[in-house]
Every structure is written in structure tokens, then in C-alpha cells.
Amino acid sequence: MKIKVFSGSHKGREGNTLILVEEFLKGAEEAGAETENIILIEKNIGYCRGKFECWLKTPGMCTIRDDMDDLLPKFMASDIVVFACPVYFDNVPAIMKNFIDRLAPLLLPHFEEDENGEYRHAKRYEKFPKIVVMSNAGLPGQTNFEVESLFFRRLARTFHTELIAEIYRGEGEIFRGKSNLMLKLLLGKYKKMLRCAGKEIVENQKLSEKTITELEKPIVPASLYIKFGNEEWDRLCEENKVD
Ligand SMILES: Cc1cc2nc3c(=O)[nH]c(=O)nc-3n(C[C@H](O)[C@H](O)[C@H](O)COP(=O)(O)O)c2cc1C
């Protein structure tokens, strides 16, 4: 099974998202998957020009020559693609949205009705990869992912495929904080669940109820995260102050 991750943190390899992705991929690899993690910020990806040239002038191909020439075939050669990114103002960050806009050549221009009586563009290819989404937000709580969850459900519908798993981690800054022994243990437990998720996706193409429940639990109580988080913001404001 081929799994490609498209990682959309603007911080690239420094991102908290990467920590989630790496653990998930460890589990997937242990279960036999062939994986690749593509860091979008390291790629040259222009903005969609919005003129439908990929449907009209060069059907199935964008008229912009950049790294999407390489990424589109990689996307389509996958059994599962993982969209991995932080939450930026309740939504996906610009780099991820830009990448998604550039997937337009994979569809046909023609409209069609789907099985629920909604409309979408017809598919250019018979089979599209299944989708997993992994995201983290700086604030605690699952409500931070409401927009992303709806967005990726709609995206799976648009691309004639299935959203097989959603892994959302609030309290995302916890991975960067100074770690005491207790926190190390809690993070270790969470990372183990991520590896478990990677394995389950390869073996069953879905997550078990137990894994979903464990992954959604707060790592520390929200009140504690907010208290220590604010102390850390104070420290960082002081440290970075320009005289
Ligand atoms: C411009 C911007 C907007 C953000 N908006 C939100 C938000 O709406 N909700 C939230 O919980 N966190 C928000 N965050 C915090 C990030 O989601 C958080 O820092 C995350 O851990 C970053 O992941 P990364 O290190 O992989 O980039 C925002 C961060 C930035 C830079």
C-alpha cells in the first residue's frame, strides 16, 4: 500500500504537525506501507490562475510548470493520501489550500449529480486515493476542527473518494513545550496511539472506535494547558522584545 502525506505547515520540518505525521507513518510502515512525506513549503507551487486552462487548453494538465508536475502523479499513484496541516483561523493554512486548488486537473469540467442529489464535477480518472486528514490546533478542544472536518468531507465528495480517517489534535503547542517527566509520559502515550492509527489504516482502512476515542482525549486538562500556555507566551514576549 502506498501512502503519501502532503504536509502543509508553514513551519515545514519545524512544525508540530510533523510530529503527528512521523508517528502515524511509523505505524503505517511497521504494517508494511510504502510511505512518503512531502513538505509543501519546500516545493515551488504557484497559485491556480483560475482560467480552467487545465480543462480547456491542456486537458488534465495545468499550464503552470512547477513542482505540481511531479506532485500530481504522486498524488494519483497513492492508495491513501494524508492531508496534514495546522489550523489557521479555523481553516486550512494558505499553503494547503493552494495545493488543493492545484488538484483541479484531476477532474473534468462537466457537471454531474451525485448519489445524494448534489452537484459536482465529473471525474477524469476511474479511481482516486482515499483520504486521511491530520491536523493540530494551538487551542484546546475538538471544536477548532469543525471547519476543517466539513471542508475535508466536502473535498472527498468533490474528488469522488472517501474520507477514511480524521485525526485532530488540540493543544498542539504541547509538543514544543518544556517537557517534564509526566508530560513525556502523556506524550508518549499519545504518540503510541498515533502509531496504532497508522497501523490500523494500513490493515483496515479505518480507525477503531477505541483509537478514535483515545486520540480525541485531551493530553492535559484544558485549564492547565491555558495556564502554562499563557505563562509561556509571557516568557516568549519578554525574550523576543526588541528594545
Ligand atoms: C496565522 C495563524 C492562525 C492560527 N489560527 C488558529 C486557530 O484558529 N485556532 C487554533 O486553535 N490555533 C490557531 N493557530 C495555532 C496553530 O494551529 C498551532 O500553533 C499549531 O500547533 C501550528 O502547527 P505547526 O507547528 O505544524 O505549524 C494559528 C496559528 C497561526 C500562525
PDBQT file of the ligand as one rigid body, heavy atoms in Angstrom, charges set to zero:
ROOT
HETATM    1  C1  LIG A 301      -1.899  32.655  11.373  1.00  0.00    +0.000 C 
HETATM    2  C2  LIG A 301      -2.246  31.612  12.396  1.00  0.00    +0.000 A 
HETATM    3  C3  LIG A 301      -3.573  31.349  12.678  1.00  0.00    +0.000 A 
HETATM    4  C4  LIG A 301      -3.903  30.397  13.644  1.00  0.00    +0.000 A 
HETATM    5  N1  LIG A 301      -5.217  30.144  13.916  1.00  0.00    +0.000 NA
HETATM    6  C5  LIG A 301      -5.547  29.233  14.852  1.00  0.00    +0.000 A 
HETATM    7  C6  LIG A 301      -6.923  28.966  15.155  1.00  0.00    +0.000 A 
HETATM    8  O1  LIG A 301      -7.845  29.486  14.542  1.00  0.00    +0.000 OA
HETATM    9  N2  LIG A 301      -7.196  28.065  16.131  1.00  0.00    +0.000 N 
HETATM   10  C7  LIG A 301      -6.205  27.429  16.820  1.00  0.00    +0.000 A 
HETATM   11  O2  LIG A 301      -6.514  26.632  17.707  1.00  0.00    +0.000 OA
HETATM   12  N3  LIG A 301      -4.895  27.652  16.543  1.00  0.00    +0.000 NA
HETATM   13  C8  LIG A 301      -4.542  28.529  15.586  1.00  0.00    +0.000 A 
HETATM   14  N4  LIG A 301      -3.214  28.763  15.294  1.00  0.00    +0.000 N 
HETATM   15  C9  LIG A 301      -2.175  27.996  16.016  1.00  0.00    +0.000 C 
HETATM   16  C10 LIG A 301      -1.653  26.792  15.244  1.00  0.00    +0.000 C 
HETATM   17  O3  LIG A 301      -2.699  25.961  14.812  1.00  0.00    +0.000 OA
HETATM   18  C11 LIG A 301      -0.717  25.998  16.178  1.00  0.00    +0.000 C 
HETATM   19  O4  LIG A 301       0.362  26.816  16.547  1.00  0.00    +0.000 OA
HETATM   20  C12 LIG A 301      -0.216  24.726  15.539  1.00  0.00    +0.000 C 
HETATM   21  O5  LIG A 301       0.378  23.921  16.545  1.00  0.00    +0.000 OA
HETATM   22  C13 LIG A 301       0.832  25.009  14.461  1.00  0.00    +0.000 C 
HETATM   23  O6  LIG A 301       1.172  23.812  13.831  1.00  0.00    +0.000 OA
HETATM   24  P1  LIG A 301       2.564  23.709  13.027  1.00  0.00    +0.000 P 
HETATM   25  O7  LIG A 301       3.657  23.864  14.066  1.00  0.00    +0.000 OA
HETATM   26  O8  LIG A 301       2.568  22.370  12.397  1.00  0.00    +0.000 OA
HETATM   27  O9  LIG A 301       2.600  24.802  12.009  1.00  0.00    +0.000 OA
HETATM   28  C14 LIG A 301      -2.869  29.691  14.323  1.00  0.00    +0.000 A 
HETATM   29  C15 LIG A 301      -1.529  29.960  14.005  1.00  0.00    +0.000 A 
HETATM   30  C16 LIG A 301      -1.222  30.905  13.054  1.00  0.00    +0.000 A 
HETATM   31  C17 LIG A 301       0.245  31.165  12.726  1.00  0.00    +0.000 C 
ENDROOT
TORSDOF 0
